[in-house]
Amino acid sequence: MRAIVYETNGDASVLQLVDRPVPEPGRGEVLVRMAVAGVNPTDWKARRAWPLPQGWQIPGQDGAGVIEAVGEGVDQILIGERVWLWEAAWQRPWGTASEYTVVPVRHAVSLGSASFDLGAALGIPFMTAHRCLTAGEFMPDKLHAGALSDHVVLVQGGAGAVGNAAIQLANWADACVIATVSSPEKAQLAAAAGASFVVNYREQDVVEEVRKIAPDGVHTIVEVSAAQNAAADVQLLRTGGAVCVYADDGGEQVTLPIRPLMMPNARWQFVLIYTAPKAAKAQAVTDIAAAVAQGAVRVGEEAGLPLHHHSLEAARAAHEAVENSVVGKVLITTSET
């Protein structure tokens, strides 16, 4: 099989297209013939800095394909199932940027009739968004239609992959969704994803505009740039509100005022899906699968998430596009499945 592999940390030039034997699924695992692999920021960050315990790594946490074989202890009825994968390469060498991969069966989720492109775009972005929407003290543990019907959600950076996922999931759960963006073009994407209101922070005062919509403040803020937005976030939380920080865009350090956050019993929750509680990840998978089955989540420019397709041979360009913060979702086509 053809696979993208790197054997040393570094820039995208360490990615090599090689031939490898098709792996055999072990106990509790499934072999998936990949159709599409998703590329996330952690893929290039891992490539640059994370250790390689086995001396090599196929990158890619997310993807979609068809189960072709199962290991011991796994029901053979799953063979032929179209699935989406999540967290495939976390502390494992078998990522999704390959014609085949093996994953624990719980990391392969039924995709039904949804497209492989959608399946490859779910995984880490949607699970991260789910965690951000459920980690607050007064937020539900589960998402479903109506779960956020009395909630206001602010998505800081509504045109990114996680921002798009947060908008779509919150919209599915009937929240009032406010998104911030940096340009009219990104405003169109956030609106297409389902944001109820969009604020261009380069042209408008975010605190003033959000307070017009939510005078009592917002329940949860999905935050991509805490260092830049902390002052505004502090002013926008309602009593019991939470800021859920999933990235460090714009700076690694954040300063918070104590008293203004004590008074409303505010929470700052930091989110990395790889080390999130197992129960939270399991619930995210269940809820995302339900949203997919109900047709509540989409991909493509009409859903606010432009797609950028690359071949396996162009994996370096795919990684570089994500590292350079291309707007939309980068996908690698791995086979004609």
C-alpha positions, 0 to 999 in steps of 0.5 A: 500500500502507499502511505505517507511516512516520516521518520524524523521531526521537521518541516513538511519535507520530512513527509515521504510517500512510501510502499508499506505492507497492508497492516493486519488488525489486532485484537479489538481493531479494524482494518480500514481502506481509506478514502479521504484523510483529514489534516488538522493543526496537530498533524503538523505540530506533531510532525515538528515536535512530537516523539516517534516511539516506534521510529516512524509515523503515518500522520492523520488523526481523522479520515473516512473509508470502508472496513475491510477486515476485523481483528479478534473480538470484533464482529465480522458484520462490520466488514463493508461498513462505511466509517469515519475515524477519530484520533487514529494516530494519537500515541500510535503510528498508524495514521490516516494518510495512507491507503489502509490503516488500523484503528481500535474499533471504537474509533471507527464510527458508522458514516451511513450514506454521508460523504467521505469528505464529511466523514474526514472533516468530523473527528478532531474539529467536531469533537473539540467543538462538542467539548467546548459546548458541553464543558461549562457548568450550566451547559448540557452533557449531551448535544441534541436538537433543543439541548441549547434552546435557551443558551447563547454561544459566542464562537470567537473565530467562526470561519475556522474548522473548529469554529465552523463545527461549533457553529453547526453543532450549536445551531443543531442544538438550537442555541443563539449563535454569535460568531466573530470574524475578521473579514466580510468573506469570513462573515459569509462563511460563518453565516453559511455555517448557521451563525445567528449573528456575525460580528466583524471584530476589525470593524465593530466593537465585539463587546458592544455588539454582543451585548446588544444581542445578549444583554445578560451575557453569553453562556459559553465562549468557544475561544481560539485566541484567548490572549487577544480576546480575554478582555472582551471575554471577561465582559461578555460572560453571564453568571456561571458562564465558561470560556473554552479555550482550544488554541493559542492563536495570537499568543501563548500567555493570557492575563485574567482579572480575578474579581470580575471573574469571581463575581459571576463564578466564571470558568475558564476551561482549556480543551485538548481533545486527545487528553479529554476525559474518555466519557466526554469523548465517547459522548461527543462521538455519539452526538456527532454521529446523531447529527450526521444521521440527521443531516445536521452537519455539512461541509463545503463552501455552502456550509461555511467550510471550503474544501481543499483536496490534495492527493497522497503525492501532494501531502506536503502541500496539504500540511503546508496549507494547514500550517499556513492557516488556509481557510477551510478544510484540507483533505487528502484523497487516499484511494478511489474507495 
